[in-house]
Amino acid sequence: MVVLTTFSAPSELVRHKERDTVVNIDGTGYGNGTLFITETIVAWQNVEGKGFSLNYPKISLHALSRDTSAFPQECLYLMVEGKLPEEVDPSERQDSEEEEEEDESQVITEVRFVPSDKSSLQTMFSSMSDCQALHPDEQDTDSEAEAEEGMVYYDVDEGYDNLTLQGQATLQHLENLLISGQGDGQPSGEVPNGTNVPSEQFEDADEMDQ
């Protein structure tokens, strides 16, 4: 069982607040409460003031789930890296901590927020998307920066005639993108890190607006 801790409800940088929202973590329900989507964290708190919070860098995926064959109710679905704090028997605490250190990087926690007002789902999703965009993946950013540093586009002087073959290919690629009006994107039903998500189960904002 996930440990629910007492904390003060977020009051700053709140993008969306949804009352009467049931939370389900890895198939276990934890009752009704209030969901807070802020620019810094996602938090859920029950009527007793207990709950949990999630940091955006740990949220690897968020989506709307409308497939009731996968889950009985429409919800905002989150895939979280690692485990949420759980109750541990004191006699097993040391072994549990060692196992968590070894397996943390491989564990995924599924969190579902089910509002009583299903018409709020789109707003919840949009707010999550806006806040998640404020926390880009540092590893992806570092990798892109390193890749750019390693690229040599000019031999000596600037100018198209002095571009290396790699520079000319990159310039041609950018020109093709501008002409076609398209950029790099991801296929429908596929998310970062190679995780396949059934298109019929999750809908993104674009699909919702159609």
Salt bridges, closest charged atoms under 4 A:
GLU18 OE1 - HIS16 NE2 2.79
GLU39 OE2 - ARG15 NE 2.94
GLU74 OE1 - ARG66 NH1 2.75
GLU110 OE1 - ARG112 NH1 3.99
ASP130 OD2 - ARG15 NH1 3.94
GLU203 OE1 - ARG66 NE 3.54
